[in-house]
Amino acid sequence: MLEQLFERRVSDIFICPSKPVCVRVHGEVESTSTIAPPEETLIECLNNSGDIQIAGKLSDAQKHPAGSIDGAIAVEGKRFRYNFYRALDTETMRQTVRLALRPLSDHIPVPEEIGLASRILADIDEMRQGLVLVCGKTGQGKSTTLASLLQHRANQFKEHIITLEQPIEYVLKGSKAIVSQRDVGTSVNTFATGLRAALRQNPDTILVGEVRDRETAEIALSASESGHLVFGTLHTSNAAQSIERFVNIFPSDEQPAVWNVLSTALKAILCQILVRSRDGGRVAVREILMANPSVSSYIKAGDLNGVRRALESGFNEYGMQNWSKAAELLYRQGLIADTERKNIIALGE
């Protein structure tokens, strides 16, 4: 079943034991005629095909108090990431399990394929230290964008790249760089532990799959200040919100110092969503903030409205674009319809 769905190029697979399997195609969820196997069979499949061994039933809350497990499996050479989680069955009113799978492509697109402007790529190539955030909700292509940027870097520079991911989605191949990919939960227990250890492993570039707690954010800032280029992700919808969310990870009494450090450490923010393209597929739309003296001074002052103004006026000189500008560019290129253009513009209002 997984092989067949992989060939259909579905973006997500949703499995509930003994019920029809559902898939996401071009952003919309559809039901299939395939009936999912029972929980025991799902667990056997995950255990046989992945690195993580699940003991007992996930539906047993005493054995699995966390209620969910992240991992990846390989089936006939094709990789899938998964989240296996517990949920209420509204028919039986008892706890059951759900399995959300995402097919992982062997192909890492070059930046041009995912619509990343050459001037932005050139600016990121020149960065040797600092913090770059790629932001957006789940399923909006953040992992693909990061993989594209890191694979490009691995082909261009003789350096050491360390990634911390949960799970590893794209397998990077270093043409010039040494690449060390670490799976949180398998290679290392937490992002923070892996990031702290990475500083002793002599990296040039570090990917933190997700900046989700104060310790990770603190180490990421410290690493970006001390000569490392750090890529990270946040589940935020625009550049100004991403800055605010990062600062709010810290206690209020530490935030003035964080604004100050972030003003020099932050180099770029790429927020993205996937929308339907004219050809029926999906295309990435990005709000892009690039650090410059004005942006840095606004961040230092905690002035997010100033950041928004700098973003709005920074296209010609720095390649920055807000949602409105991004929508207009894609519309003029004939990649999206007018309805999608208006929906994207509404994000910035």
SULKALIN-V876513 format. One record per helix or strand of 3 or more residues. SS is the DSSP state (H for helix, E for strand). FROM is the first residue (numbers start at 1). TO is the last residue. If there is no record, write none. Layout:
ss-><SS,SS>
from-><FROM,FROM>
to-><TO,TO>
This chain:
ss-><H,E,E,E,H,E,E,E,H,E,H,E,E,H,E,H,E,H,H,E,E,H,H,H,H,H>
from-><2,12,20,28,39,68,78,94,118,130,142,160,178,191,205,214,229,239,252,266,282,293,304,315,323,338>
to-><7,16,25,35,49,75,89,104,126,135,156,165,184,198,208,225,234,248,265,276,290,300,313,318,332,347>
